[in-house]
């Protein structure tokens, strides 16, 4: 399943995303999206999916 968060289209991760290493970011500020932007979008998508699953489980 795909979603778009903050303008970044991504596949919703099934496991908690791992933060990028500091060496994964070039630090120039010109990358769009930056690896950190992508990570934060993945994290938001994963948390939303997790909350939705928990809500569904509690309603059963």
Rosetta silent file (secondary structure, phi, psi, omega in degrees, C-alpha in Angstrom):
SEQUENCE: XXXXXXXXXXXXXXXXXXXXXXXXXXXXXXXXXXXXXXXXXXXXXXXXXXXXXXXXXXXX
SCORE:     score description
SCORE:     0.000 S_00000001
   1 L     0.000  140.855 -179.726    0.000    0.000    0.000 S_00000001
   2 E  -111.599  157.171  175.000    1.245    3.491   -0.857 S_00000001
   3 E  -148.727  166.066  174.708    0.644    6.867    0.742 S_00000001
   4 E  -122.978  124.700 -179.974    1.847   10.432    0.298 S_00000001
   5 E  -130.245  126.094 -179.643    3.157   12.344    3.306 S_00000001
   6 L    51.913   37.444  177.550    4.583   15.858    3.068 S_00000001
   7 L    79.879    4.982 -179.519    4.742   15.462   -0.701 S_00000001
   8 E  -107.698  118.107  178.015    6.719   12.217   -0.515 S_00000001
   9 E   -87.564  127.338 -178.042    5.080    9.158   -2.071 S_00000001
  10 E  -149.540  160.786  173.742    6.146    5.976   -0.336 S_00000001
  11 E   -80.726  133.866  179.832    5.182    2.422    0.432 S_00000001
  12 L   -67.807  121.778 -177.916    3.887    2.110    3.992 S_00000001
  13 L   -68.975  145.319  178.257    6.564    0.159    5.886 S_00000001
  14 L   -88.600  -17.688  176.652    5.535   -3.059    7.626 S_00000001
  15 L  -124.592  158.182 -179.390    8.274   -2.672   10.245 S_00000001
  16 L   -58.472  128.553  179.748    9.450    0.405   12.122 S_00000001
  17 L   -63.659  148.473  178.362   11.774    2.402    9.858 S_00000001
  18 L   -98.407  132.136  179.694   15.427    2.655   10.822 S_00000001
  19 L   -62.417  143.570  177.914   16.905    6.141   11.037 S_00000001
  20 L   -67.073  154.354  174.629   19.561    6.904    8.439 S_00000001
  21 L   -71.251  155.154  179.218   23.192    7.017    9.486 S_00000001
  22 H   -61.431  -27.872  179.544   24.677   10.499    9.792 S_00000001
  23 H   -76.905  -10.988  178.171   26.903    9.635    6.826 S_00000001
  24 H   -75.091  -20.377 -179.261   23.789    8.978    4.677 S_00000001
  25 L   -99.870  132.008 -178.679   23.042   12.726    4.609 S_00000001
  26 L   -78.025  -19.860  177.657   25.299   14.952    2.543 S_00000001
  27 L    79.258    4.063 -177.311   24.477   17.979    4.706 S_00000001
  28 L   -78.698  -24.349 -178.540   24.148   20.332    1.745 S_00000001
  29 L    79.565    3.834 -177.257   20.472   21.030    2.284 S_00000001
  30 L  -101.102   -7.293  179.638   19.856   20.849   -1.453 S_00000001
  31 L   -78.600  134.794 -178.950   18.501   17.282   -1.664 S_00000001
  32 L  -139.382  106.137    1.734   14.773   17.125   -2.025 S_00000001
  33 L   -85.415  152.213  175.075   13.704   14.988   -0.346 S_00000001
  34 L   -73.802  158.586  177.081   16.582   14.508    2.057 S_00000001
  35 H   -58.834  -30.907  178.222   17.088   11.041    3.546 S_00000001
  36 H   -72.650  -35.850  175.241   15.825   12.534    6.812 S_00000001
  37 H   -62.249  -45.593 -179.659   12.641   13.843    5.143 S_00000001
  38 H   -62.988  -43.077  178.689   12.036   10.392    3.708 S_00000001
  39 H   -61.414  -46.453 -179.926   12.689    8.750    7.090 S_00000001
  40 H   -62.926  -37.384  177.533   10.270   11.104    8.893 S_00000001
  41 H   -66.202  -43.045  177.214    7.590   10.428    6.261 S_00000001
  42 H   -61.458  -42.489 -179.617    8.106    6.664    6.637 S_00000001
  43 H   -61.716  -45.122  178.072    7.918    7.010   10.426 S_00000001
  44 H   -60.918  -45.093 -179.276    4.624    8.945   10.211 S_00000001
  45 H   -63.842  -42.841 -178.821    3.145    6.384    7.827 S_00000001
  46 H   -65.647  -43.387  179.151    4.259    3.471    9.989 S_00000001
  47 H   -64.222  -41.410  179.139    2.875    5.038   13.187 S_00000001
  48 H   -63.552  -42.715  178.762   -0.459    5.828   11.512 S_00000001
  49 H   -63.714  -42.621  179.680   -0.707    2.246   10.213 S_00000001
  50 H   -61.858  -46.183  178.762    0.194    0.874   13.659 S_00000001
  51 H   -62.709  -40.327  179.550   -2.455    3.022   15.371 S_00000001
  52 H   -63.761  -42.524  178.761   -5.059    1.992   12.809 S_00000001
  53 H   -64.350  -42.344  178.888   -4.307   -1.707   13.370 S_00000001
  54 H   -63.359  -39.990  178.335   -4.490   -1.270   17.137 S_00000001
  55 H   -63.609  -43.670  179.008   -7.831    0.520   16.831 S_00000001
  56 H   -62.561  -41.106 -179.947   -9.205   -2.242   14.610 S_00000001
  57 H   -66.571  -36.962 -179.748   -8.039   -4.901   17.063 S_00000001
  58 H   -73.292  -22.363  178.729   -9.632   -3.119   20.018 S_00000001
  59 L   -85.507   -4.809 -178.365  -12.958   -2.878   18.136 S_00000001
  60 L   -87.550    0.000    0.000  -13.149   -6.629   17.582 S_00000001
